[in-house]
């Protein structure tokens, strides 16, 4: 009986370690997805904050 419990505990430890590795990989994928999403969305918005006033001043100076 004691040997069977020890065997089950060892099997569970192996499975838990595999689950932990898998979850860590998924966490890293989500982190990189967040970083890429922010780079794709936030950086162009920041660029537009500087570009739009420059374009508006150019058009207003042309007298259009």
N, C-alpha and C positions, 0 to 999 in steps of 0.2 A: 504494500500500500504506500509506504513512504517513498519507495523508488519510483512509483508511478507519478506521485505528486511532484517529485524532483524533476522528472522528465518533462512533465507538462509546464512547469515553471521555466525550465530552460527553453522550451519551444516558444513560450510566450515572450521571453526576453529577446529572442532572435526576431520575432515578428514585431515587437515594439521598436526595436532598433531600426528595422527596415522602414517602419511607418515614420519614425523620426527623421530619417534621411530623406524620405520622400516629401515630408512636410517642409523641411528646410529648403529643398530645391524649389518647391512651389512658392515659398516665401520670397526667395531670391528672384524668381520670375516675376512675381507681382511687384516687387520693388523696382525692377528694371522697367516694367511696363509703366509704372507710375512716373518714373524719371523721364522716359521717352515721351509719354503723354504730356507732361508738363513742358518739355522742351518743344514739342510740336505746337502746343496751344499758347503757352505763356510767352515764349520768346517772340513770336510774330506779333502778339498784342503789344508788347513793350516796344518793338520796332515801329509799330503803327503810331504809338503815342508820340514818337519823335518825327515820323515821316509825314503824318497828316498836317501838323502845323507848318512844316516846311513847304509842302505842296500848296496849302492855302495861301501862304504869304507870297509864293511865286505867282499864283494865279491872280491875286489881288494887285500885285505890282504891275502886271501886264495890262490891267484895265479891262479885263474881260468881264 
